[in-house]
Amino acid sequence: MIDPLAALKLPDILPGWVWLVGAGPGDPGLITALGLKAITQADVILHDALVDEALLALAPGEKIYAGKRAGVRSCRQDEISDMLVRLAKEEKRVLRLKGGDPFVFGRGGEEAQALVRACVPFRIVPGITAGIGGLAYAGIPLTHRDTNHAVTFITGHGSDGNLTRLDWDAVSRGAPTLVFYMARKFAGEIADALMGAGRRPDEPAAIVANAARPDQDVRITTLGGLAEAAQTAPALAIIVVGENVALARELAWLAKV
């Protein structure tokens, strides 16, 4: 029987290297082949809270929780970066496993910079970010020829814990489809800012919580109804605003599987 990973002749993690790997948005089946191989080879894995336990169960190496969740004592970013450097200097094969994609609101760039400063070799293995995979699992095409020609990804959570400071007029006039990460608790402020900048109250919007997971929760609403819909939505959610959201009523495939 052919081993698919061996047949692809994928590179190995070498001692002293750090790989920053995206695990995808939730469903463990969405990890890349290279990411899966890395899990089976790493001597030590520093993982986030959003990494599925089924993936961690495949890892023979040491597993260290290094996530950051609101309201829970967790590692500071500098502590995580220092740990990556230290383990690599010990000639360990180190895997930093993140939910989604490490370079999309995942602070992977900061960790990579720390590795560069410490002269530690590293590799980036992209993952499917929630703004792509999560919307696909909700039946919402990120782009659609009849509705939008561009997409903007926005973090709703600023470094000070408040809503990100944005030029809302520019955001409103920009891409027809807007995807907000870490923004559920700011849904009302976002809706008010967009409507104040000219977006229609009846424009389709959705909250996709626990994206690509068994307990995925999709709430189709409008920009004007976004605040109310967010009140009872799970905290782990992305918000999408745009005409393409209306297609979910036709394309919601997951409930039919």
N, C-alpha and C positions, 0 to 999 in steps of 0.2 A: 504494500500500500504506500502511495506517495505521501510524504509529509509536505503539505502545502507551503509552510513557512520555509522549509529547507529548499524546496524547489524554486522559490523566489530569490534565493541567494542574497538575503538581506544582511546588512552589516551587523557585527556583534558589538556590544558594549565592551570597551577595553578597560582594564584597571586604571584608575586615576581619572577617568572621564565622568562627566555628569551629563545625563540626557534629560532635557526638559520635554515632557511628553503630555499631550492632550488626550484625555480619556473619553472625550465626547460629552454630550449633554445629559446622559442618563442611562439609556439602554446600553448594557455592556457590549452588545453586538456591534455597536457603532465605532468601537476603537479601531484604529488602523492596524494592518498586519505588522508594521514595524513597531508600533506601540505594544502590541501583544507579545512580540518576541522579546522586547526589552523587559517586560514584566517577568518573564520566565528566566531571564539571565541576571538580573540585578542582584548585587549582594545586599543592598539596602534600598528601600523605597521610602521616600518622604511624600506622603499623600495628603490630599485635601479631604474635607468632609463629604464632598459631592461625588467622590469616586465610588462606584458600585462595589459592594462586598464580593460579588462574584468574580470580579477582576483581581481583587486582592487575594482571594483564595487560591489563585493560580501562581502566586509568588512564593518561591521557596526561600527567598531572602528575608532579612529583617524588615519589619514594617514600622515606620514611625509616623504618628499622626502629626501633621503640621498645618492643619487647617485654620481658617479664621472665620468664625461665625459670630454674628451679633449676639451680645448677651452672654457669651461663653468665653472663659479665660482661654487664650490661645497664644500661639507663638507670634512674636513680633516679626516683622519682615526682615529686620537685620539679623535676628536670631536664626531664621531659616537660611538666609544667605551664608552666614558664618558656618552653619552646620554642613551645608553643601560643600563649602571649601575644605573644611576639616576632614570630612569623610573622603573626599577625592585625594587629599594629600596623604591619607592613609592607604592609598592605592586600592580603595574600594571601587566597585562598579556601581555608580550612584544613579538612581532614577528619581527624578522629581515629577510626580504624577499629579496632574491637575485636571479638574473637571473642565469640559469644554476645550478651548484652545489656549495654550499658555500665553499667547501674544494678543489675545482679545480680552481686555479687562481682567487679565489673570496675573498681572505683575511679573510675568515671565521676563520682560525686558529688564526689570530691575535686578532679578536674579542673574540673568546673563551678564549684565554689567559687572556684578560682583565677581563672577567667575573670570571675566576678562582682566579685572584689576589684580586678581590673585594668580593669573597665568594658568588657570585650570582649563583644559580643553573641554568643549561641550558640543552637543548636537541638539537641534530643535526638531521635534517630531510634532507637526501640527495635529490638531484634533478638530472635530466638528463642533463649532460654537453653538450655543443654545439659540442664538438669533437665526441660525440656518436650520439645524436639525430639529430644534424644538418646534419651530413653525411648520416644518414639513410634517411632523407627527400630529400637528393640530389641523392639517389640511389647508394651511395658509401658504400659498406660493410666495416666496420672498419677492420675486419679480414675476410680472405677467404682462404680456405685450399690450393688452387692452387697458391696463390700469396704471402701470408705473414704469418708469425708465431708470429709476435710481432709488437707492436705499441709504439711509443714514443710521449708523449704530451709535447710541448715546448711553453713557453711564448716568443713571439718575442719582447715584450716591457720590457726593463730593468728598474730598479728603477731610473736610471738617464735620462730616456726618450729616450735613444738610443737602438739599437738592443742589445738583450741579449748577453753577452760575453759567448761563448761556445767553446768547443774543437770540431771543425767542422770535424776533421778526425774521432773522436770517434762517433760523431753523424751520420756521413755518413756510417760508418761500422756497426752501431748498428741495430736498427729495420728497416725492409724493408719499413714500413709505418711511415711517420712523419707528425704530426699534429701541426701546429703553430697557437697559439691564438694571437690576437692583433698584427698582423704582416703585414697587407696589405701594409702599407707605406714602409716596409722593404723588400718587395718581391724581388726586384732586388738584394739586398745584400745577402739575403738568398740563392737565386738561384746561384749566383756567388760563394758563400762559399761552397755550396754542390757540385757544378761541379768542383771546385778547389780541393775538397777532394775526387773526383772520381766518383760521381754520374753522370749518363748519361744525356746529354742535351735532349734526346728524351724520357726520363722517364716521364710517365703520371703525371700530376699535376692538381690541381683544386683550384679555389677560390670560397668559398661558403659564400655569403653575405646575411645578414638578414635571417639567418638560421631558418627554421621551421616557417616562417612568410608568410603572404599573398604575400609580395613583394620579396620573396626569389629569389636570383640571383646566378645562378651556371655557372661558366666559366671553361670549360674543356680545358686544354692546355697541354703544356709540361714544364719540368723544364727550358728549354732554352727560352720558350715563356712566362714565368711567369711574368717577369717585365712588359712586354707590356700589358698583360691581366689585371694586377693590376691597370694600369693607370686610367682606367675609372670605376673600380669596386667600389661599395659603401664601405664606411669606415668600417662598422661593419661586419667584415669578418674573416673567418678562412682559412688557407691554408693547403692543404693536398698534400703530395708527395708520390707516390708509385704505383706499378703496379695495385693495386686494384681499382685505380681511373678509369681505362679504362672500368670497369664494369658498370659505370654510363650510358654509351650509351645504354646498354641493360636494366638496372634496374631502370631508372628514372621514377618512378611511379607517382610522384605528378602531372605532367603535364597531366596525363591521368584520373585523378579523376574528 
